[in-house]
Amino acid sequence: MDYRANIIRVALLSLSLSAAGLSGSDANAANPTTNTNTISDATSNPGAQHRAFPDVNLPEPANGEHAIGLLGDKLPDVAAAYEMTTSEFAKLIRTDKTVWLDRRAHIFYVEVEAPTELAESDPGGEIQTALNEVETFSLNSRPGAPRTIFLDFDGHTTTGTAWNSSNNVTTINSPAYNTDGTSASFTQLELDRIYLMWQQVAEDFAPFNVNVTTQEPSPDKITRTTSSDQTFGTRVIITQDNFANCGCGGFAYLRIFDDYGSNGDYYKPAFVFNSSVVGAGEAITHEAGHNLGLSHDGQSDGTSYYQGHGSGATGWAPIMGVGYYRELVQWSKGEYPQANQQQDDIQVIQNYGAPLMLDDHGDSIANASALSETPNGDTTTLDGNGLIRRRDDMDMFSFTAGAGSFTLNISPSAVSPNLDILAQLYNSSGTLIASNNPSSSLPAAISGSFASGGEYYLKVDGTGKGELSTGYSDYGSLGWYTINGSVQNDGNLQSPTAAVSVGYVPGYAPITAFFNGSASTDDIGITDYSWNFGDGGVGSGVSPSHEYLAPGVYNVTLTVTDTDNLTDSDTLAISVVNRSPIAIANADSYSGTAPHSVQFYSTGSKDQDDLGTITYAWLFGDGNGSTSANPSHLYAAQGTYTPSLTVTDNLGVQDSVTLSDISISPPAYLDQYAQGEILGSGTVGGNYTDTFDNSSAQTIRERESGGRKSSRYSYLLHTWLFNVSSGNTVTIHLNAWMTGSSDSDQMRFSYSVNGADYVEFTRVQNTDNVGLKSFFMPQGSSGDVRIRVEDTNHTPGRRGLDTVYIQQLYISSETLLDGDVPATPSMQTATPISSSQIDIAWTETSENESGFNIERSTDQSSWSSAGSVGANVTTFSDSGLLAGTTYYYRISAFNGYGSSLESNTVSATTDAASPISLTATGRKVKGIKHIDLQWYQYPDVDIYFDNADAVTFSAESSEPYGYDLNTGLKGGGNHSIQVCNAGGGDCSEVVTVIF
C-alpha cells in the first residue's frame, strides 16, 4: 500500500537539545530512590471499558471519504467501538488524512516523515555518554513497573501481525538503527543518540508507572494474555522502512496498548523511520501515544499536526502534534488556538493501560518531605528530587537553616524537559516569603538571606506561561526535577525522627488496625502526633486505631512535631484483601432461526465485598457486546456463537463465565442488500440505499476520459458491497436500464465472491424499465460479494455520456427444510466450438429444480464453477477457455432444499489456437458503419461478415495486414467478423463489434 499520495507533508525545522554534563554514571538519574513502582491512585482498569469491535471486512486499507464509503452502514458500529459518535468518527477520518482504516476497520496512523534537513544535534551541544553497547541497551526508566514501552533499536523480526497482513509480507526483517551506513556494529555517536532518545521518551512518560527501556524485555512484559493480566506493554521499532514503502516517518495502531487475548500482539509493534535525535525521539513518544489511544493534535482549519508557537526554552508544541519546531513539547488537552479536539491526553493514557504514579511527596507543610541535609563547615548542602505527575500535584519539602545567606536551585530533566517550574519558599508559620518562575526558562532559583534560623519549606509546582494563544497552561508541565542548595548551619536545632508501627491481621474488610508512634524520637520533645490513615480518615495521639471498611492498599503517614516546630514523617502501607467478584450468566434460549433475539441474565453476579460494586462486559460471540446487566441481543445471521460475561469490581479484579453455544439456523428466505459502495468513476446520483426497493433509483452517468479530443472516450465503473449468507440457492435480483446510447454502449454487470475474479452475469442495453430479473450464483456463495457495473465500449472517439439506472439490486439466499432435492441430471455431450469455447448439453431428470450448477476441471480432481442456469435449461456455453486444452464437465441440480449429486462426467478439447490474430474496430463515416480489420499470418483471406458468404481479399505485402470493411449499413447493433486463409484452412476467432 502506497500511502504517500495521501499524506500532507509538513516542512519541519531542526531543534537543538541539551544534555551538558551527563556521563555514563547518569544513566540512572531517572530513577531516584524516593520513587516507588506502585499502582496509581487514579483508577486504571485497562480493557474493562472497551467495547467489542464489530466484524468488518474491507477490501483494502483506506482513508478519507473512501474509507467512509467502504464502511457503509458499519460506520456507527466502528465509531461506537472507538467510543465516538458517528459524526465525530467521520470527522476524524475526513479531516486527518494520516488516519487510515485497515481491512478490519481498525485505525492506524501513517505519519509525515521528518525532513532530511533536520539537524542531527544533541540536546544542548555535544554529549559524550561514555556508555558502551551493553550499557546503552540496558537502560530502564522505572525497573519493575507493570507497564513497558520497549525502544527497539537493534533490529526485529515481525510475523503474524496486522502489518504483515496489510502489506502482504510474511516476515518483516527490520534492520538495526543505523546512521552511518554500516550495520556491523553501533558507533559511539549512534549509542549517544540512542541514550538521548531514551531520555526524551522517559521524560515524556515520567508521570506514569511505565518502564521505558532499551533492554529486550521478556515476552510477558509486552503481551497481555487475558483481561486480568496487569503486566504488558508495547514495542516501538526504530528502523528503516524496507517493506511498506510508505515514504513516512512511522506508523502505529490506535488504542491497542492494553489489547489482550488473540489481539494481544496482533496490532503491535509501532514503527519509527525517522533517524535524527529530534525526529526519532519525538516520534517514538508520538507513536506510543497512538497505541495508548491518542489522536493527532491539529487545528480546525484542517491542519493534521499543530506545530506549536513561541521560541526558545518556552517555545511550546503538543506531543501529538509535531514537536520538531519547539523545545518544550508536552501532553495536551487542546487548549492552543484553533485546536481540532480537546482530548485529555493524561486521562486517555490512563484509560488505555498506563496508570499514574502515586504521589511521591506531600503538598502541604503538614506532610512535607525533608530534604537531605549534609553539613559542610559553616553551611549545609541541601539535596532532593521528585516528580510532578499531574497538574494539581505539588511537592512540599522541609529543611532547617540558620540565619544568613541561602541559595535554592530547582532544575527539570537535563534532556528535553517537560516541566516548567514554579518554586515557592515559606517560613515555619506557613507564610510565603519568596517565589521564582522565570518567563523565558524552565528551572527556578531562589536566593537571599534568612533573618533568623528555623524550619523553612520549599514548594515545587508545575506551571504555565502567559496566555494560551502565545503560551501554555500547567496541564502538561510534568516531569522529574532535582533540588540542590546551600544554607547556613542551624546551630543546635535538630528535627525529630518519626517512626510508625502497626498491629493488625490482614484479611477481608472490615479490619481494625492498631498504630503506634511511640518509637518516634526528638532531642527536646515531641508535642504533636498527626495521623493520615490513607482512606480519608485522620487521627492524633501516640497510639490510635482505625477501622478499614473497604479493600485496598492504604498508605498511612505519621507526622511528628517538636517544640521548635520542626517535623518529620514516616509512612507504611496497610493491605485489606479484595474478594474476587462472581460472574453468573444465563440466557433464555440457545437456538433459533435468524434473526433471533436472546435475553441474557447476570442474576447472581456480585461483588463479595460489602462496599464493592461491579460492572458488566458481555461478548455475544458475533463481534458485538454490551455493558448492561441483563441485555438482549439479536443474532442476525446463521452460525454458532459462544457468549460470555466478565464482571469487574471497583478495584479492577475480574471474573468471567462462558455460556453454552447458541446455535442460529439460517432463515428460509433472506434478502440481502448492499452495505456500502465503491465510487469508481462517473457521476453518481443518490447512493446504494436507493437500490433497496423500487421507490427510487440510483444513477451513474459516464464521464469523459482525458487526452486529445479524438482519443477520448466515455466510461463508468461502480461497485456495490454485500455480506451474503450461504444458502441452497443464492440469487442476484436486478432491475436496471440505461439511456439510449449514441455509441452502441452497453452496461456489463458482474460479481466477485471473496476476492475472486469477476464473473459477468448480464448486460443491460434496454432503455425501458422491464422489471426485476434474477440470476443464479454458484451454490454456497457467501461472504464478501461485490457487484460491479461498467460500460463496454472504450473505443477512442466514442464520447456519448450514457446513464445507467439501478432501481433494485439485492441478493437472496434460500434454505428450505423437510423437502426433496432434485434428481441428478444426466450429462450428454461436450462439443468444442472454437479454441476458447465448449458447448455442453444434458438431460433434465427432475421437475422440482430451481436451476443447475455447472462445474469444470482440467484434471478431474480440482473443480471450479463454470456458471449456473435456471430451471428447464439443458445447454450451456463455456467461453474464455485455453486453446488446445481438455476440459471435463459435471452438473448438479439444485433447489431451496439442497443440491443433487454430481452427474456423470463428459469432456472435450478446445481447438488449437489459430495463427490468425484478428482485431476489429468499429467507426462511422457520415453515418455509415465501417469496421477496421487488422490481422497477421496470411495476406490473402476470406472475410465472413455476419456469417454471410465470404469476400476474398488480397492484402498488402507486409504484416500487419489491414482492411476497411464498409458495411453500407447505418444505425447501431452488433456485427460478427471472422477471417480465414483464402480457399480454406486456418480461421481466426469470431470477433464481435458493437455499434
N, C-alpha and C positions, 0 to 999 in steps of 0.2 A: 504494500500500500504506500503510494507516494503522497505524503501529507503536505509537501512543500508549497503547493499551489494554494493551499487553504490557510496558510499561516501569514499573519500580518507581521512583517519584520519591523523591529524597532531598533533604531540606532542607539547604542549603549555606550556610555563613557567608562573610562577606567577609573580606578579608585586606589588610593594609597592607604595601606593598612599599617598598623604599628604593633610591634612586639619587642621593643628595645629592652634589653636587659634580661631576657629569658635565656635559660640554658636547659640542658637535659634534665637537671635536677628539678626544674619547674614543672615537669610533666604531671605531677600530682597536685598542682596548685588548685585545680578544680575540685579537689576532694578534701576540704577542710575537715578536721577531725570532729568538729562540733555537729556535723550533719549526720542524720540517720536515714536509712532507706526504709521508711515506713509508709504505709498506705495513707493517701491524702485524707484530710478531714473533710474535704468536699466529696460528696457521693459520686462514685465512679463505678458503674455496673456495665462494663463493656459487653455489647452484644444483646443485652436483655431488651433494649429498646428498638432493636432492628425489626423492620417489617420483613415478612417473607417476600422474596423477589419473584416477580411474575415470570412465567415461562414465555420467553420471546426468542424468536429465531429470525434475525435479519439476514438479508442476502450478503451483506458486506458491511465493514465498518463505514460510518458516515458521520458528517457533521452538518450544522446549519439546517436550512429548510429541508434538505434531502433526508436528514436523519428524522425530522418530524414527520415527513411524508411516509417514510418506511415504518415508523412506529404505528401510524394509523390509530385505531381505537385502543391500542395498548398504552398510548401516551399517558392517560390518567393513572394507570396502574404503576407504570415505571416512576412517574412523578411521586406518587404516594410512597413507593419503596425508598425514595431518597428524601422523604419527609418534606416535600414541597407541594404546593398547589400546582395544578396543571399549568396555569398561566406563568407561575414562577419558573417552572421547569422549562417550558417552551421559550421563555425569555432568555434563560441561561444559554440554551443551545443556539438560539438565533443571534444573540449579541456577542458571544465569545467564540470566535472561530477556532480557538485552540481546544475547545470541548468536542470530544468525539464519543460516539457510541460504538462498542464492539458488536459482534453478531448476537450476543446475548443481551444487548442494550445496557451494558454496564459502562459507566462513564470513565474515560481516561483522558488525560491532558497531554497534548503534544506541544512542547514549549518552543518559543523562539530561541535560537541559539545566540550565545554571547558573541559579540562582534570580534573578528580576528584581531582588531587593533587594541583590544582590551589589554592593558598593561599587565605584565607578569610581576607586579610589585608586591613586596611583602609588607605587612602592616607596619607602618612607621619607618620603613627603610630596611636595611639588610638585617637578617636574623640568622644566627648560627645556633641551631638547637643542640648540636653535638650528639643527637640521638642516632644510634645505629639502626640497622634494619629491624633487628629483633625488638628493640625498644619502641620504634615507631609503630610496629604492628602489635603492640601490647598496651595501647592507650585506652583507658577506661575512665569515663567521667564520673560514674557512680556504680562501682562494682557491687554486685548483689541485688541491684534493683530488679523488680519483677518485669519491667519492660526493657526492650533493647532496640536500638537503632544502629545497625551494623554498617559502617562505611567500608565498602569492599573495594580496595584499591589494587589487589594483587591478582585479579582475573577470576572468572567464574564461569561454570558451565550450567546453562539453564535448560531444563527439559520439562515437558508436561504442564506448561503454564499457558495462560491466555496469550502471552507474547508469542509463543511457539505456534499456537493455533492461528492467530491473526495474520502472522507473517509466513505461514506455511513452511516453517523451519523446524525440523525435528529436534535439532540440538543447536543452541546458541552458545558459541565459544567466545566469550568476551575477553579481550586481551587486558593485561595489566595496565594501570595508569602509566602513561609514558609521554614525556615532553621533549626528549632529546633525540627521538628517532630510533633508539635502540631499546630492545626489550630484554636483554640478557640479565640485567640487574638494575637496581634503583640507584640513581646518583644521589649525592648528598643534597643537591638542590631539590630533587623530587621528594626526598624524605622530609626536608624542611617544609615544603609546600603541603605535604600531607598532614604534618603536625598543625600547621596554621589552619587548614580547612577543618580538621577535627576540633580545634579550639573554637572556631566560629560556630560550628553546629552545637557543640557542648554548651556554649553560652546561650544560644537560642532556646535550648531545651532545659536550661538550668532550673526553671520553676517546677519541672515535672519529675516524677520518680522514674526516670528513664536513664538507662546507661547508654551513652553514645560511645561507641567503641570502634577501634580498628582491628581488634583481635577476633579472629574467626570464632564465633560462638558455637556451642553445641546446637544441634537442630531444634531441641526443645525450647531454646531461647527465642526462636523465630516462629516456629509452627505452633498454632493453637489447635489442640485436638478436639476439645469439647467446650461447651459454654462455661463450664466450671473451671477450666484451665486458666489460671491467672498469671502464667508466665509465657510471654510471647513478644513478638516484635516485628520488625521489617528489615529488609536488606536494601541498601542503595548502592548500585554498582557504578563506579566512576570509571569510564572506559571509552572506547571508540565505537561508533555505530558501524558494525560490519554485517548487519542483517536486515535493517528496516529501510536504510537509505532515506531517512526522513528529512535530512537537512535541518535538524532541530537541535535544541540544547538538551533534550531529555524528554522522558515521558513517564507517567505514573498513573495508576488507577486511583479513583476517588473512594474514600471511606472503606478501606479493606484492612486496616491495621488490626482490627480485632475479629476478622473473619475466622471461623473455625470449621472443623469437620472437613468435608470434601473440598470446600473452598478455602481451607486454611492457608494454603500457599499458592492457589491457582492464579491469583491476581498479583502476586509478588514475583520478582522484586520490582523496585523502581530503577530507572536508568538515568544517568547524567553523562552527557557527552561533552560538556564544556571542560576545559583543561586548566584555565588560569586559577589562581588562588581566589580571586574575587568571583569569577564566573562560576566555577565549580562549587566553591564554598557556599555561596548564596543559593545555588540551585539545589544542593543536597537538602538543606532545610526545606526549601520550597517543595520539592518532590515528596519528602516525608510528610509535609503538611497536607498534601493531597491525600496520601494514604490515610491520614488521620481525619479526613472529612472536610478539608478546607478548599474553598473555591478561590478563583482569582479576584484580587482587589484591583478593579478597573475603575472606569468612570462612566457616567451616564451618557456621555457623548459617543459611546461605542469603543473607547479605548480599553483593550483587554487587560493591560497592565498599567497601573499608576506608577509613574517614575519618580514621584516624590517632589519635594520643594526644599528651599533653603540651601545652605552651603556650610562647609567646614565641619567641625566635630558635631554640630547640632543640625546639619542638613539631614532631613528625615525622609524615609520611604517605608512602605509596608513590606513585610517578608513575602506575602502572597501577591505583591505587585512585582516590580523589578527593582532590585537593590543595588544595581551596579553604579548608579549615579551618586548615591549618598553614603555618608559614613555611618549614620545612625539608622539601622534597619530593625524594625520592631514588629511584634504581633499587633494586629489592628482590629478594630470593630467598625471601620468605615466612617471615621469622624473627619476625614480630609475633604477638600472641596469636590463636589460632584461625584461622590462615592457611588458606585453602582450597586452596592449592597452593604448591609450592616451586620454581617456575620461576626459573631462574638468568638474570635479565634481561640481564646483561652478556654472558654466553656466547651466549644466543639471538640477541641483536642481531648478534654476530659471525657466527653460523651463517648468518644470512639477509641478509648483504650489507654490514655496516658494520664494517670492521676497526678494531682498536685502534690508537692512535698508538704509535710507537716511544717508548721511554723517553727523556726529554729530559735527564735528569741522573742521574749515578751515585748509588748508595745506600750508599757506604762512603767512609771517609776516603781510601782508595787511589785512587778515581776521582771525587772531589768536583769540582764546578764552582766556579770562582772568581766571587765576587760582584764587581760593578762597584764600584771604589773611586775616589771623587772627592775630592781634598784640598780642605779648606775652612778655611784658617788652622790652628789647633791641632787641628782634628778632621778626620775623614774621613767622608764620606757613603757609605753602602752602598746598593746597589740590585740587585734581581734579580727574576726571576719564573719560574714553572714550572707544571707540570701534574701532578696526581696522577691517573693513568689507571686504576688498579685497586687493590684493597685491599692487595696486597703491594708496591705501589710506594711508595718513599720517596726523597726527594731530599736529597743532601748537598751543602753549599756551604762553601767555604773563604774566609777573609778574614784579613788581618793587622791587628793592633791594638796600640797602645801601652798602657802601664799607665794605669789611670784609668777613669772612668765610661763606660758604653755603654748604648745602647737598641737593641732589635731589634723590629720590628713586622711580623707576617706576616698578611696580610688575604686573605680569599677574594673572589670576584667581588662587585662592589657591588650587582648586581641578582640577586635570587633565587639566592643561592649554594647549592651542594650540598655544599661541603667544610667539615667541622668539623676544625680544625687542631690538631695536637699539635706543638709546637716543642721541640727539644732542643738544648742547647749543649754542645760538647765542647772540651777543650783539645788541644794538639798531641800529647799522649800517648794520645788516644782515650778519656779519662776523662770521663763525663757530669758536668757541673758545674752545670747548671740546666735546667729544663723548665717548660712552661706549657701548660695546656689548660683555660680557664675552663669551668665547668659550665653556665653559662647563656648563653654566646655562642659564636660560631664563630671569630673571629680569635684569635690568640695574640700575646703580647708578653713579652719577657724584657729586664730591665734590671738594672744593678748596676755593679760596679767590678772590673776586672781587676787582680790583684796585680802582674802582670808582662806585658810585651809579648811578642808572638809570633804564631804561627799558631793560629787557632781555627776551629771547624767548627759549622755550623748544619744540623740535620736537620729537614726538614719532612715530616710524615706525616699522612694522613687518619685520623681516629679516630672512635670511637663514644661513647655516653653510657650509663652505668649498665646496668640490667637490660633485656633485650629487651621485657619486658612494659610498661615505662614509658619506655624509651629506644630505643636503636638500636645496631647494630654498626657496624664501619667498612666494611661491604660497599659501601654506596652513597656513602661520604664521598669524593667525587671532584670534580675540577674545577680551575679556574685559581686561582692565588694570586700575590700580589706581596709583595716584601720591601723594606723600607726601614729604615734605621737610621743610627746615628751612633756612631763610636768615636774614641778618642784617636789622634793620629798615631803611627806605629810607629817614628819615628826613622829610622835608616838601613837597616831591614830591607827587602829587596826580593826578591819572588818570582822564580823562574826563568821562562823562556819556553820551552815545548815546541814543537818543530817536527818533523813527521814527513814523510818522502817514501817512495816505493815504486817499485821497478822490477819489471815483470812483463809478460808477453804475454797479454792477455785471450783466453780460449778455453775449451774444454771441460775438465772435470775429468779427471785431476788436473793442477793447475798449481802451480808454486812461485813465491812472491813474496819479493822481497828488500827488506827495510825498512832505513831509515836515519834515525837521530835525531841525527846529528852537528851539525845546524844549530840545535839547542836551545842556549840561552844562559843565563848567570847572572852576577851581578856578582862572586861569590866562586868558585863552582864547583859542578858537578852531581855528586852522589855516587851516584845510582841511576837506571837506566832500566828501567821496568817496562812490559811489553807485554801487551795483551789482544787476541788475534787474531780475536775475534768468533765463532769456531766452538767455543769451549770451551777452546781452546789458549792458553797463556800463555808468555812468554819474558822474557829480560833481556838486557842489553848494548846497545851503541850500534847495531849493525848485524846483527840476527838475520834468518833466513829461515824461511819456514813453508810447508808443503805443504797445499793445499786439495783434499779428496778428493771433494767433492760440489758441485753447482751451487748458486748462491745469491748474495745480496749480504751481505757481511760488513763490519761497522764495526770498524775496527782503532783502538785507543787506546794512545797512548804517554803515560805519566805520569813526569815527571822530578822528582827531589827534590834540594834543595841542602843545604849544610852547616848551614843554620839550620832544617832540616826543613820548609821551605816547598816547595810543589808547584805544578805546572801540568800541564795535559793538552792533547793535540791528537789529533784524530780524522780518519781518512779512510776511504773505502769501497773494498772490493775486490769486483769482479764476476766470478763464474765462470759461464760461459754454460750455460744449461739446454737440452739437446736435447729436442725435442718427442717425445712418445710416438708410437707407431704403432698404429693400430687396424686389425685384420683380423677379418672376421666371415664365417661361413658357416652354412648351415642344411642339415639332412638331407633336406628336401623343400620344394617351393614350390607345391604344390597338394594338394588333398584335399577330402573331404566332411565337413562339420561333423557332430559335433565331431571336430576333427583335431589331433593332437599333433605339434609340431615341435620337434626338438632343435637348439639353436643352439650354435655353437662360436666361441670367440675365439682359437683356436690361431694363434700367430704374433704376436699383440699383445704389445707390450713397451715398457718404458722404455729408451731408448737410453743413459741414464746408468748407470754401473756400480752405484751405490748407490741408484738410484731405485726406486720402486715405483709401481704403477698400480692404480686402482680402475675398476670396470666399471659402466656405466649403459646397460642395454638398454631400448629402447622397441619394443614389439611391434606398434604400429600400431593397436591396438584399445583404447587407453586404459590398458593395463597395461604393466608393466615389471619389471625385475629387476636386482639388483646382483651376481648370481653371474657367474662367469667363463664357464660353459657351461650356461646354464639351458635347461629345456624349458618349452614353453608350449602350452596347449590353446586352440585357436580354437573357440569355441562356436557362432558364428553365421556365416552366409554373408557374403561380402564380399571385397574386395581390400585387403590390408593391406601397408603398407610398413614393415618393421622396420629399426632402426638400432642401432648400438653407438657409445657415446662412452667413451673411456678418458681418465683424468685422472691425471697424475703427482703426486708428493708436493709439487710446487711450484705446482700448480693449472693447469698447461698441459694442453690437451686436444687430442685428435684424434678425428674421427668418421668413420664409414663407413656408408653406406646399402646395404642388401641389395636384391636384386630383389624385386618384388612377390610376395606369397604369395596365391594365389587359392583361396578356400574356397567350394566349391559347397554349396548347401542340401541337407539330408538329404531322403530321400524322404518320410519321415513325422517330424513334430516336434510333440510335445505340450508346451504352454507353460502354466505355472501362475502364479498371482498372485505378484507380487514385493513387494506391500505392500497397504495398505488405508487408506481414509479413514473414520474413525469419525464418521459424520454425526449421527444421533440414534437413540435406542433403547438397550436393554441388550444388550450383546454377550457371548455365551458362546463361549470359545475364540478363535482368531484365524484369519487367512487360510490358515495351513498345514493347518488341519483340512479344507479343501476339496480337498486333493490326491488323496485316494483315498477309498474307501467304508468305511474302518475307523472313521471318526468324522465328526461333522457340526458345523459352526459354526451357532450360533443367534443370531438378532436378534429381540428382543421389543419390541413397540411401547411408547412412552411416552405420557403424557398431556400435552396442551397446558395452558397456564395460562389465566387469566381466570375468569369466572363459571362455576359448575359446569354450567349449562345450555348454555354456549357451548363447552365443552371438547370435544376430540376426540382420538382416538389416532392416532399416526403413527410412521413409522420411515423412515430413509434410511441406506444403507450403500453404499460403493463399493470395488471391488477394482481393483488396478492391474496391468496386464500390459505386457510389452515383446514384441511379436509380430513374428516373421519373416514375410516375404511368402511366398506360395505360390500354386499354381494353384487350390487350394481352401483356404479359411480357414473353420473351423467352430467354433462355440461348443458345448460339451457341458455340459449342466446336469442335475443330479439334485437336485430341491428339492421340498419340500412344506410345508404350513402347518397350524396347528391349526384346528379348526373355528371359523368366525367367527360371533360373535353379531350383527355388524352388516354382514354380507354384504361384508366387505372382501376384496380380492384383492391379490396381490403382483406388481407390474409390474417386469419385468426389461428393461433397455435397455442399449445400448452406445454409446460415443463413440470415434471414431478421430482421434487427433492434435488434440484440442480441438474437433472439430466437434459439432454438435447431437446430442443423444442420440436413438437410434432404438430404439423398443420392438421386442423380438423374441419375447416371450412373457409371458403372465400365469399365475401359479400360484394355483390355488384348491383343488387336490386335497389331501386330508388323509392320504393314504397314500403310501408310498414306491413310486412307479410306475416307478422305474428311470431310466436315463440317456436324455435326449432331446438331439437335435442340431439346430442352427440355423445356416444358412449366413450368412456375412458377405459383403459385396461382394468380388469377386475382386481380389487385390492389396492388401487391407487389411493394413497393417503399421505398426509403430512403437508409439506410446503409445496403448494401448487401455484403456478403462475400462468396467467392467460395474457397473451400478448397480441396486439393488433399492429400491423404495419402495412404500408402500401406496397404495391408490387412493381411499379414502373418508375425506375430511376433513369430513364433514357435522357441524355442531355437535350435540352430544348423543350422537354415536356414540363411546363411550368404551371399548369392549371392547378388551382388550390381547391382540392376536394375536401369534403367534410363527412366524417362517419358519425352516425348517431347510435348510441347504445342505450336502449330503453330498459332492457332486463338482461342480467347476467348473474347466474348463480350455479352452484354445483350441488346436486342431490346425491345422498348416499342412502341406499335401500337395503335393509337387513330384515327379512321376514323369518318367522319361526313356524315350525309344525306344518310344513308344506313339502311338496315334491320338487326336487331339482329336475332339470330337463334330462332327457335321454342323450346318450353320447352320439354326436353326428358321425357320419362316415365320410372320410376324405376320399375323393375320387381321382383328381388329376392335378398335376402341376405342369404348366406349359411355358417354356421360355418365349418371350415376346421380343426381347432385344438384349443388348449387353447389360442393361440396367433394370429390366422388368421381367417378372414372372407372374402369370395369372394362375390362380388356383380355383378349384371348384369342389363342392362337397354335396352330400345328400342330407337333407333335413330329416331327422327321425323323431322329432318331438313336436308337440303342439303348444307347449307352455313356456317356450323360451322367450326371454327379453332380447337376446342377441347372441352373438358369437365372438369369442376371443380367438385371434389367430396368432400363433407363435412361430418363430423361425429359429433355425440353428444352422451352423456350418459344420458341426461335429456330432450332432445328436446327443450332446452332453450338456452344453450350456445353451439355454433357451432364452429368448427375449421376445417382447411383444412386438408384433408387426402391425397390429391395429385391431379395431373392433368394428363390427357392423350390427345392424339391428335385426329384429326377428324377420324370418321368412326370406332373408338374403342368402344366396348359396354360391356367390362368387366374390373374389377379392383380387385386386391388382396390387402387387407389391413392387414398388419402384424405388429408385435410388440405390440399387444394388451394385456390387462389384462385378466387373466383366469376367467371364470365364470362371465363375465360382459356383460350386454346387451348394444349393440351399435345401434344407429339409423343413417340412411344414407339418404342423398338427393343429387341431382345432378343438375347442370345447364350447358347449352351450351354457348359458347362464340365465338366471332369473333372480328374483328377490330372495329366494330360499337358498341359493348357492349355485355351485357350478357342477357340470357333469364331469366325468372322467375325460382325459385327453383321448382324442381319436387315434386311429392308425396314422402312420407317417407316410407322406409322399415326398418326392424330391425332383428337382430339375436343375439344370446347369445353364446359367446365363450365357448368351452368345459371347464369342470373343470380341474384344474391343475393336471397333472399327478404326482403320488407319486414317479415315477421313474425319477430320475435326472441323465441324461446321459452326459458325456463328451467324446470327441473323438479327439485324436491327431495323425496326420499322421507322418510317418517316412519311410525311405528306408533302406533296408538291402541288400547290393550287388545288388542294382538296383530294387529290388522287393518292392512294396508298402505294408507296414504294417500299421494297424490302432490300436492304444492302446485304448481300451474301459474301462470306469470306471462308475459304476452306484450304486444306493442304492435300498433298499426295497426288491427285490426278488432275491434269489440266482439262481433260475432256470428260464432261459429266452429263448425266441426265438429271434434270431438276423436276421434282414432283411437288406441285403446289396444290394443297388441299386434296391430295390423293387423286388428282386428275392425271391425264396422260402426261408422259414426260416430255420436257423440252430439252433437246440436246444442245449443248453449248460448248464451244471451244474457247478456253480461257487464254490469257496472255501467257508468256513463256516462263515466268518466274513466280515462285511462291511468295506470299500467299496469293491464291487465285481469288478473283472477285467478280461480282456481277450485280448490276442494279436491276432488280426484278420489278417491272411496272405492272401492278395488278390490274390497272384500269378501273379499280373499284373505289368508291367513296364510303364515308361513314366509319363506324367502329367495328368491333368484332375481333375474333381470333382466327389466325391462319396457321396451318402446319406446313413446314418446309422440310424436304429431305433431298439430299444429293447422292447419286450413285455413280460409280465408274461407268462411263458410256458403254453401252452394249451389255451390261450385266456385271455382276460381281459385287465388290465391296460397296456398302452403303453407310452413310452417316446415321447418327441418331436422328429421330424426328425432333425438330425444334419448333416450338410454338411461339408466334409473335402476336402480341396483344396490341390492338389499336384502341 
